[in-house]
Amino acid sequence: MRFGNWKVNEEGIEWVGSVGEYFIHKSRLNETGHGERSGMFDFLVHLTEKTWLSQSDIIDLNEAYQFAFNHFGIEMDDSLSMEDTLTEQNKLMKNR
């Protein structure tokens, strides 16, 4: 299943855009950030810092990410906050 330049395949989420390479294995979807970002979905915040990804790419990633949890039958870690993650993404996008 594709979400813009992101593809959810058998193993996880893959960037299939023309610039850069990135892959998130399904076993790492619940990884948390560190320090001030603990309690957030690490990849969603980390990838927002990549300047080669557009705001549209980040929105597509968010959709792919949520789809992947359901697709792989993985429970979202309830100690992680999607709301805090999206708030941090918005801050980072404004500061680009």
Backbone as a printed PyTorch tensor [residue, N CA C, xyz], in Angstrom:
tensor([[[ 0.8480, -1.1680,  0.0000],
         [ 0.0000,  0.0000,  0.0000],
         [ 0.8970,  1.2360,  0.0000]],

        [[ 0.5940,  2.1710, -0.8670],
         [ 1.3910,  3.4010, -0.9640],
         [ 0.6640,  4.5790, -0.3550]],

        [[ 1.4610,  5.4270,  0.2560],
         [ 1.0150,  6.7000,  0.8050],
         [ 1.9960,  7.7400,  0.2910]],

        [[ 1.6680,  8.3730, -0.8160],
         [ 2.6130,  9.2980, -1.4380],
         [ 3.8900,  8.5610, -1.8020]],

        [[ 5.0130,  9.0170, -1.2590],
         [ 6.3110,  8.3980, -1.5260],
         [ 6.6990,  7.3370, -0.4990]],

        [[ 5.7560,  6.9370,  0.3260],
         [ 5.9940,  5.8980,  1.3280],
         [ 5.2190,  4.6490,  0.9360]],

        [[ 5.8390,  3.5070,  1.1450],
         [ 5.2020,  2.2350,  0.8090],
         [ 5.2710,  1.3060,  2.0210]],

        [[ 4.1210,  0.7930,  2.4190],
         [ 4.0920, -0.2270,  3.4610],
         [ 4.2150, -1.5640,  2.7430]],

        [[ 5.3440, -2.2480,  2.9940],
         [ 5.5690, -3.5440,  2.3540],
         [ 5.5160, -4.6470,  3.4100]],

        [[ 5.9980, -5.8120,  3.0890],
         [ 5.9150, -6.9590,  4.0070],
         [ 6.7350, -6.7850,  5.2830]],

        [[ 7.7490, -5.9380,  5.2290],
         [ 8.6670, -5.8010,  6.3630],
         [ 8.5400, -4.4980,  7.1420]],

        [[ 7.8860, -3.5050,  6.5630],
         [ 7.7820, -2.2310,  7.2580],
         [ 7.3820, -1.1100,  6.3220]],

        [[ 7.9390,  0.0710,  6.5710],
         [ 7.6180,  1.2650,  5.7880],
         [ 8.8780,  1.6990,  5.0460]],

        [[ 8.7410,  1.8550,  3.7500],
         [ 9.8920,  2.1770,  2.9020],
         [ 9.6530,  3.4950,  2.1700]],

        [[10.6740,  4.3390,  2.1490],
         [10.6530,  5.5590,  1.3430],
         [10.9760,  5.1620, -0.0880]],

        [[10.1140,  5.5200, -1.0290],
         [10.3330,  5.1770, -2.4330],
         [10.4220,  6.4330, -3.2980]],

        [[10.6920,  7.5650, -2.6610],
         [10.8460,  8.8200, -3.3880],
         [12.1730,  8.8730, -4.1210]],

        [[12.3610,  9.9400, -4.8730],
         [13.5470, 10.0550, -5.7250],
         [14.8010, 10.4850, -4.9730]],

        [[14.6480, 11.0840, -3.8040],
         [15.7980, 11.5710, -3.0390],
         [15.8830, 10.8080, -1.7220]],

        [[17.0840, 10.3900, -1.3700],
         [17.2940,  9.7330, -0.0860],
         [16.7790,  8.3070, -0.0480]],

        [[17.1250,  7.6240,  1.0250],
         [16.6630,  6.2620,  1.2700],
         [16.2790,  6.1630,  2.7360]],

        [[15.2010,  5.4370,  3.0050],
         [14.8310,  5.2300,  4.3960],
         [13.9250,  4.0210,  4.4970]],

        [[14.1130,  3.2660,  5.5740],
         [13.2790,  2.1010,  5.8370],
         [13.0660,  1.9790,  7.3410]],

        [[11.8320,  1.7450,  7.7330],
         [11.4880,  1.5260,  9.1400],
         [10.9370,  0.1090,  9.2570]],

        [[11.6680, -0.7590,  9.9190],
         [11.2060, -2.1320, 10.0930],
         [10.0000, -2.1440, 11.0280]],

        [[ 9.0690, -3.0140, 10.7440],
         [ 7.8340, -3.0850, 11.5290],
         [ 8.0970, -3.3060, 13.0200]],

        [[ 9.1860, -3.9640, 13.3550],
         [ 9.5000, -4.2160, 14.7650],
         [ 9.9310, -2.9460, 15.5020]],

        [[10.1520, -1.8600, 14.7610],
         [10.6450, -0.6230, 15.3720],
         [ 9.5960,  0.4910, 15.4180]],

        [[ 8.3640,  0.1860, 15.0510],
         [ 7.3270,  1.2200, 14.9970],
         [ 7.0770,  1.8920, 16.3400]],

        [[ 7.2150,  1.1560, 17.4220],
         [ 6.9430,  1.7040, 18.7520],
         [ 8.1750,  2.3010, 19.4290]],

        [[ 9.2480,  2.5280, 18.6890],
         [10.4340,  3.1060, 19.3240],
         [10.1330,  4.5240, 19.7900]],

        [[10.6590,  4.8280, 20.9660],
         [10.4150,  6.1300, 21.5790],
         [11.6190,  7.0450, 21.4130]],

        [[11.3290,  8.3350, 21.4780],
         [12.4030,  9.3150, 21.4510],
         [13.1240,  9.3450, 22.7900]],

        [[14.1450, 10.1810, 22.8800],
         [14.9470, 10.2890, 24.0960],
         [14.8710, 11.7100, 24.6330]],

        [[15.1640, 11.8610, 25.9010],
         [15.1750, 13.1800, 26.5210],
         [13.8110, 13.8370, 26.4400]],

        [[13.7720, 15.0520, 25.9010],
         [12.5090, 15.7910, 25.7870],
         [11.5160, 15.0940, 24.8640]],

        [[12.0080, 14.1750, 24.0590],
         [11.1360, 13.4790, 23.1040],
         [10.7150, 12.0940, 23.5850]],

        [[11.0230, 11.7760, 24.8300],
         [10.5370, 10.4940, 25.3410],
         [ 9.0150, 10.5750, 25.3800]],

        [[ 8.3820,  9.4850, 25.1060],
         [ 6.9250,  9.4810, 25.0480],
         [ 6.3790,  9.8300, 23.6750]],

        [[ 7.2870, 10.0320, 22.7020],
         [ 6.8710, 10.3280, 21.3260],
         [ 7.3530,  9.2090, 20.4060]],

        [[ 6.6740,  9.0560, 19.2820],
         [ 7.1010,  8.0780, 18.2800],
         [ 8.3510,  8.6190, 17.5910]],

        [[ 9.4760,  7.9740, 17.8650],
         [10.7850,  8.4870, 17.4690],
         [10.9140,  8.7470, 15.9720]],

        [[10.5260,  7.7860, 15.1490],
         [10.7230,  7.9570, 13.7050],
         [ 9.9150,  9.1260, 13.1520]],

        [[ 8.7220,  9.3370, 13.6760],
         [ 7.8940, 10.4280, 13.1610],
         [ 8.5020, 11.7900, 13.4710]],

        [[ 9.1670, 11.9040, 14.6060],
         [ 9.8360, 13.1610, 14.9480],
         [11.1650, 13.2620, 14.2010]],

        [[11.9330, 12.1980, 14.2390],
         [13.2540, 12.1800, 13.5980],
         [13.1630, 12.5180, 12.1060]],

        [[12.2290, 11.9070, 11.4220],
         [12.1380, 12.1310,  9.9760],
         [11.6350, 13.5290,  9.6280]],

        [[10.9340, 14.1600, 10.5290],
         [10.4970, 15.5360, 10.2910],
         [11.6990, 16.4750, 10.1910]],

        [[12.8070, 16.0940, 10.7970],
         [14.0280, 16.9090, 10.7370],
         [14.7720, 16.7740,  9.4130]],

        [[14.4170, 15.8000,  8.6150],
         [15.0830, 15.5940,  7.3210],
         [14.5770, 16.6340,  6.3270]],

        [[15.4670, 17.4970,  5.8870],
         [15.0520, 18.5910,  5.0010],
         [14.6870, 18.1120,  3.6020]],

        [[15.0640, 16.8940,  3.2410],
         [14.7040, 16.3720,  1.9260],
         [13.2700, 15.8490,  1.8970]],

        [[12.6070, 15.8280,  3.0480],
         [11.2010, 15.4450,  3.0980],
         [10.3380, 16.7010,  3.1790]],

        [[ 9.3310, 16.7620,  2.3410],
         [ 8.4130, 17.9040,  2.3550],
         [ 7.3560, 17.7160,  3.4420]],

        [[ 6.6080, 18.7540,  3.6830],
         [ 5.5170, 18.6510,  4.6480],
         [ 4.5110, 17.5900,  4.1900]],

        [[ 4.2650, 17.5320,  2.9120],
         [ 3.3670, 16.5140,  2.3590],
         [ 3.9130, 15.1040,  2.6080]],

        [[ 5.2300, 14.9390,  2.4650],
         [ 5.8520, 13.6360,  2.7410],
         [ 5.6550, 13.2280,  4.1950]],

        [[ 5.7390, 14.1900,  5.1070],
         [ 5.5650, 13.9040,  6.5330],
         [ 4.1180, 13.5100,  6.8200]],

        [[ 3.1810, 14.2100,  6.2200],
         [ 1.7650, 13.8610,  6.3960],
         [ 1.5090, 12.4520,  5.8700]],

        [[ 2.0710, 12.1430,  4.7030],
         [ 1.9250, 10.7950,  4.1410],
         [ 2.5640,  9.7450,  5.0490]],

        [[ 3.7140, 10.0790,  5.6310],
         [ 4.3700,  9.1550,  6.5630],
         [ 3.4660,  8.8880,  7.7640]],

        [[ 2.8530,  9.9270,  8.2960],
         [ 1.9540,  9.7450,  9.4370],
         [ 0.8300,  8.7730,  9.0930]],

        [[ 0.2790,  8.9060,  7.9030],
         [-0.7910,  8.0030,  7.4740],
         [-0.2650,  6.5750,  7.3060]],

        [[ 0.8920,  6.4470,  6.6730],
         [ 1.4910,  5.1220,  6.4820],
         [ 1.7940,  4.4700,  7.8270]],

        [[ 2.2670,  5.2700,  8.7590],
         [ 2.6370,  4.7730, 10.0850],
         [ 1.4240,  4.1820, 10.7950]],

        [[ 0.3380,  4.9380, 10.7930],
         [-0.8660,  4.4500, 11.4670],
         [-1.4480,  3.2390, 10.7410]],

        [[-1.4040,  3.2490,  9.4170],
         [-1.8560,  2.0960,  8.6460],
         [-1.0210,  0.8630,  8.9910]],

        [[ 0.2920,  1.0450,  9.1130],
         [ 1.2080, -0.0730,  9.3640],
         [ 0.8860, -0.7870, 10.6770]],

        [[ 0.5430, -0.0430, 11.7040],
         [ 0.1810, -0.6890, 12.9710],
         [-0.9730, -1.6620, 12.7560]],

        [[-1.9900, -1.2070, 12.0700],
         [-3.1500, -2.0560, 11.8100],
         [-2.7860, -3.2100, 10.8750]],

        [[-2.0660, -2.9000,  9.8160],
         [-1.6830, -3.8970,  8.8110],
         [-0.8840, -5.0500,  9.4230]],

        [[ 0.0360, -4.7150, 10.3080],
         [ 0.8910, -5.7320, 10.9240],
         [ 0.3120, -6.2910, 12.2240]],

        [[-0.8220, -5.7620, 12.6550],
         [-1.4310, -6.2400, 13.8970],
         [-0.6130, -5.9030, 15.1260]],

        [[ 0.0320, -4.7400, 15.0900],
         [ 0.8730, -4.3000, 16.2050],
         [ 0.0920, -3.2780, 17.0240]],

        [[ 0.0880, -3.4660, 18.3240],
         [-0.5610, -2.5080, 19.2220],
         [ 0.3420, -1.2920, 19.3930]],

        [[-0.2490, -0.1050, 19.3120],
         [ 0.5220,  1.1030, 19.6190],
         [ 0.8370,  1.0900, 21.1070]],

        [[ 2.0730,  1.3950, 21.4310],
         [ 2.4990,  1.4770, 22.8250],
         [ 1.7440,  2.6320, 23.4770]],

        [[ 0.9390,  2.3260, 24.4800],
         [ 0.1180,  3.3780, 25.0810],
         [ 0.9180,  4.3420, 25.9560]],

        [[ 2.2160,  4.0830, 26.1150],
         [ 3.0520,  5.0560, 26.8200],
         [ 3.5610,  6.1360, 25.8610]],

        [[ 3.3100,  5.9460, 24.5630],
         [ 3.7050,  6.9330, 23.5570],
         [ 2.4860,  7.7530, 23.1560]],

        [[ 2.6970,  9.0310, 22.9440],
         [ 1.5950,  9.9370, 22.6310],
         [ 1.6690, 10.4080, 21.1800]],

        [[ 0.6620, 10.0380, 20.3990],
         [ 0.5990, 10.5350, 19.0250],
         [ 0.3510, 12.0430, 19.0340]],

        [[-0.4360, 12.5220, 19.9720],
         [-0.7010, 13.9610, 20.0580],
         [ 0.5890, 14.7480, 20.3010]],

        [[ 1.4030, 14.3010, 21.2500],
         [ 2.6770, 14.9790, 21.5170],
         [ 3.6110, 14.8780, 20.3110]],

        [[ 3.5850, 13.7360, 19.6510],
         [ 4.4200, 13.5330, 18.4650],
         [ 4.0390, 14.5220, 17.3690]],

        [[ 2.7510, 14.6540, 17.0980],
         [ 2.2940, 15.5660, 16.0470],
         [ 2.5520, 17.0240, 16.4180]],

        [[ 2.4350, 17.3520, 17.6950],
         [ 2.7440, 18.7100, 18.1560],
         [ 4.2140, 19.0280, 17.9090]],

        [[ 5.0850, 18.0730, 18.2240],
         [ 6.5230, 18.2610, 17.9860],
         [ 6.8130, 18.3740, 16.4900]],

        [[ 6.1520, 17.5630, 15.6880],
         [ 6.3200, 17.6680, 14.2340],
         [ 5.9610, 19.0720, 13.7500]],

        [[ 4.8450, 19.5860, 14.2260],
         [ 4.4150, 20.9290, 13.8070],
         [ 5.4460, 21.9820, 14.1740]],

        [[ 6.0140, 21.8940, 15.3670],
         [ 7.0580, 22.8400, 15.7810],
         [ 8.2560, 22.7570, 14.8380]],

        [[ 8.6720, 21.5360, 14.5520],
         [ 9.8340, 21.3460, 13.6780],
         [ 9.5680, 21.8620, 12.2660]],

        [[ 8.3720, 21.6310, 11.7580],
         [ 8.0430, 22.0860, 10.4020],
         [ 8.0350, 23.6150, 10.3280]],

        [[ 7.5700, 24.2670, 11.3750],
         [ 7.5310, 25.7340, 11.3910],
         [ 8.9290, 26.3330, 11.4420]],

        [[ 9.8720, 25.5950, 12.0100],
         [11.2360, 26.1060, 12.1680],
         [12.1600, 25.7490, 11.0130]],

        [[11.6340, 25.2030,  9.9600],
         [12.4750, 24.8520,  8.8080],
         [12.8840, 26.0850,  8.0510]]])
